[in-house]
């Protein structure tokens, strides 16, 4: 058995930290962007409809929850594209 093949077998199932860092960094970037858009959309729609402070905060909260859900979906898809563990 070659040394390279043996080294690959020793890493099987271990965490690939390079992929973890890439997926986590991309998810944080996407989350920041989506969350900013969600808060801005809640503020803008509330202003257009004259909903007041309570309506503004409600829409911001609702859109923020949707943004967190979208970023969780993004993380799942990114983790499928970049496996977080070495193959067995």
Secondary structure, 3 states (H helix, E strand, C coil): CCHHHHHHHHHCCCECHHHHHHHHHHHHHHHHHHHHHHHHHHHHHHHHHCCHHHHHHHHHHHHHHHHHHHHHHHHHHHHHHCCCECCC
